[in-house]
Amino acid sequence: MSLEQIVILLVAAAGAGWVDAVVGGGGLLQLPALMVAGVTPVQAMATNKLSSIFGTASAAVTYSLTTKVDKRLAVPAGVLAVGASGLGALAAVAVSAEVLRPAVMVVLLGVAAFVTFRPAMGALPHPHLRTRARTVAAVLIGGVGIAFYDGVMGPGTGTFLIIAFTTIVGLDFVHASATAKIINTGTNLGALAVFAVQGHILWALGLGMAVCNVAGAQLGARMALRRGTSFVRVVLLVVVVAMVARLAWMQWG
């Protein structure tokens, strides 16, 4: 790679870390940048996981130190996420991205409409939604369903987790984002382990990008905590629209 390509990848990693820390979706920046630089798709996914796990973990620590994270939700879902995302990474070769992308776009458009037409969603916590059944459902959806998707494909995992925790158990956007970071660390770990065994990771490049990803993640987490739920909501809408556009271009462009 040329020096210019490496610099672009480092900048993309920092931007991805910021986006991931706030609402998820940092792969929108890192994955295309890696593939434009000539990295094969599977190497791009693997190297993206290596870079992202450092940023996501650092954001999870920052959130945990400065705001209350619901461990009864985050811990079991995070543990399940390691195995589910690993299985997703193993299944990635058998799942057609051309079939999966349209379904993801439909879900994302539904998310955008839901957030747009329900402006109160995520603005305040709704603890009355926090029943045992809803907590179990949130753990299974986040730690199994969304985690498996992260191993197979990935873009928007953090966004899906935030929406799930906001709608199912009534967390506000900031606390949902904090909880999502812990589970997203688990999904990255599971998929990364599979990619490492398969030999797809570009270690030197991925570790260099990880440094920038951590810097962006720290900035994003602090901004989300300082500016609150309205800021997270706006970034969430922007990222969802960008993800739909990106997936549509990959599908039909």
C-alpha positions in Angstrom: 0.0 0.0 0.0 1.1 3.6 -0.6 1.5 6.0 2.2 -1.6 7.9 1.0 -3.7 4.8 1.2 -2.5 4.0 4.8 -3.3 7.6 5.9 -6.8 7.3 4.4 -7.3 4.0 6.3 -6.1 5.5 9.6 -8.5 8.5 9.2 -11.4 6.2 8.3 -10.6 4.1 11.4 -10.8 7.2 13.6 -14.1 8.3 12.0 -15.4 4.7 12.4 -14.5 4.7 16.1 -16.4 7.9 16.6 -19.6 6.7 14.8 -19.4 3.3 16.5 -19.1 4.8 20.0 -22.2 7.0 19.5 -24.7 4.8 17.5 -22.8 2.0 15.8 -22.3 1.6 12.1 -18.5 2.4 11.9 -18.1 -0.4 9.4 -19.7 1.9 6.9 -16.4 3.8 6.9 -13.8 1.1 7.5 -15.0 -1.6 5.2 -15.3 0.4 2.0 -11.9 2.1 2.7 -10.2 -1.3 3.1 -11.7 -2.6 -0.1 -10.8 0.5 -2.1 -7.3 0.0 -0.8 -7.2 -3.4 -2.5 -8.0 -5.7 0.4 -10.1 -8.7 -0.4 -13.7 -8.6 1.1 -13.0 -11.4 3.7 -9.7 -9.7 4.7 -11.5 -6.4 5.0 -14.2 -7.9 7.3 -11.5 -9.6 9.4 -9.2 -6.6 9.7 -12.3 -4.4 10.4 -13.1 -6.6 13.4 -9.6 -6.3 14.7 -9.6 -2.5 14.6 -13.2 -2.2 15.8 -12.8 -4.4 18.9 -10.3 -2.1 20.5 -12.4 1.0 19.8 -15.7 -0.7 21.0 -14.1 -2.0 24.1 -12.6 1.3 25.0 -15.9 3.0 24.5 -17.6 0.4 26.7 -15.1 1.1 29.5 -15.7 4.9 29.2 -19.5 4.4 29.3 -19.2 2.0 32.2 -17.1 4.5 34.3 -19.4 7.5 33.7 -22.9 6.1 33.4 -24.9 3.2 34.9 -24.8 0.2 32.6 -27.4 -2.5 33.3 -25.2 -5.6 33.9 -28.2 -7.9 34.1 -28.8 -7.2 30.5 -25.3 -6.5 29.2 -23.4 -9.4 30.7 -25.6 -12.4 29.6 -26.1 -10.9 26.2 -22.4 -10.1 25.8 -21.5 -13.7 26.7 -24.0 -15.2 24.3 -22.8 -12.7 21.6 -19.3 -14.2 21.5 -20.6 -17.6 20.4 -23.4 -16.4 18.2 -21.1 -14.0 16.2 -18.5 -16.8 15.9 -21.1 -19.0 14.4 -22.2 -16.2 12.1 -18.6 -15.8 10.9 -18.4 -19.5 10.1 -21.7 -19.3 8.2 -20.7 -16.2 6.3 -19.4 -18.2 3.3 -22.8 -20.0 3.0 -25.1 -16.9 3.3 -25.7 -14.9 0.2 -25.1 -11.2 0.8 -27.3 -10.4 -2.2 -30.2 -12.0 -0.4 -29.4 -10.5 3.0 -28.8 -6.9 2.0 -32.4 -6.1 0.9 -33.8 -7.5 4.1 -31.4 -5.4 6.1 -32.3 -2.3 4.1 -36.0 -2.8 4.8 -35.3 -3.1 8.5 -33.2 0.0 8.5 -35.9 2.0 6.7 -38.3 0.8 9.3 -35.9 2.0 12.0 -35.6 5.4 10.3 -39.4 5.8 10.1 -39.8 4.7 13.7 -37.3 7.1 15.1 -38.5 10.0 12.9 -42.2 9.6 13.7 -41.7 8.8 17.3 -39.4 11.6 18.5 -40.0 10.7 22.1 -38.5 7.3 21.7 -35.2 7.0 23.5 -35.5 10.6 25.0 -36.3 9.3 28.4 -36.1 5.9 30.1 -39.3 3.8 30.5 -38.6 1.5 33.4 -42.1 0.1 33.4 -41.2 -1.8 30.2 -38.4 -3.6 32.1 -40.2 -6.9 32.8 -38.5 -10.3 33.2 -40.0 -11.5 29.8 -38.9 -8.4 28.0 -35.4 -8.6 29.5 -35.0 -12.2 28.4 -36.3 -11.2 24.9 -33.7 -8.4 24.7 -30.9 -10.7 25.8 -31.8 -13.3 23.1 -32.4 -10.7 20.3 -29.2 -8.8 21.1 -26.9 -11.6 22.2 -28.0 -14.2 19.6 -30.0 -12.8 16.7 -28.1 -9.5 16.2 -24.8 -11.0 17.2 -25.2 -13.8 14.6 -25.9 -11.1 12.0 -22.7 -9.3 13.0 -20.7 -12.4 12.3 -22.3 -12.9 8.9 -22.3 -9.3 7.6 -21.9 -6.7 10.3 -22.9 -3.1 9.3 -25.3 -1.5 11.7 -24.9 -4.0 14.6 -24.6 -1.3 17.2 -27.5 0.6 15.7 -29.8 -2.5 15.8 -28.8 -3.1 19.4 -29.6 0.4 20.5 -33.0 0.2 18.8 -33.7 -3.2 20.4 -32.9 -2.0 23.9 -34.8 1.2 23.5 -38.0 -0.4 22.2 -38.0 -3.6 24.2 -36.8 -2.6 27.7 -37.3 1.1 27.5 -33.7 2.4 27.9 -32.9 5.9 26.7 -30.5 6.3 23.8 -27.4 7.1 25.9 -27.9 4.1 28.2 -28.9 1.9 25.3 -25.7 2.9 23.5 -23.6 2.2 26.6 -25.1 -1.3 26.9 -24.7 -1.9 23.2 -21.0 -1.3 23.4 -20.5 -4.2 25.8 -22.4 -6.6 23.6 -20.8 -5.3 20.5 -17.4 -6.0 22.1 -18.6 -9.6 22.4 -19.7 -9.9 18.8 -16.4 -8.5 17.6 -14.5 -11.0 19.8 -16.4 -14.0 18.5 -16.1 -13.2 14.8 -12.4 -12.1 15.3 -11.5 -15.4 16.8 -12.9 -17.3 13.8 -11.2 -15.0 11.3 -7.9 -15.3 13.2 -8.0 -19.1 13.0 -8.9 -18.9 9.3 -5.9 -16.6 8.7 -7.7 -13.7 7.1 -6.5 -10.8 9.4 -4.0 -8.3 8.3 -2.5 -7.8 11.7 -0.1 -4.9 11.2 -2.6 -2.8 9.4 -5.4 -3.7 11.7 -3.4 -2.8 14.9 -2.4 0.5 13.3 -6.1 1.3 12.5 -7.0 0.1 16.1 -5.0 3.0 17.6 -7.0 5.5 15.6 -10.3 3.7 16.2 -9.7 4.0 20.0 -9.1 7.7 19.7 -12.3 8.2 17.7 -14.2 6.0 20.0 -13.1 7.9 23.1 -14.2 11.2 21.5 -17.5 9.8 20.4 -18.4 8.3 23.8 -17.6 11.5 25.6 -19.6 13.6 23.2 -22.6 11.2 23.5 -22.4 11.4 27.3 -22.0 15.2 27.3 -24.7 16.1 24.7 -27.3 13.5 25.7 -30.1 11.6 23.9 -31.0 14.3 21.4 -27.5 14.2 19.9 -27.5 10.4 19.8 -30.9 10.5 18.1 -29.7 12.8 15.3 -26.5 10.8 14.7 -28.6 7.6 14.6 -30.8 8.9 11.9 -27.9 10.1 9.8 -26.1 6.8 10.1 -29.2 4.8 9.3 -29.7 6.8 6.1 -26.1 6.4 5.2 -26.2 2.6 5.8 -29.3 2.3 3.5 -27.6 4.2 0.8 -24.4 2.2 1.1 -26.2 -1.2 1.1 -28.3 -0.1 -1.9 -25.1 0.9 -3.8 -23.5 -2.5 -3.0 -26.7 -4.3 -4.1 -27.5 -2.5 -7.3 -24.7 0.1 -7.9 
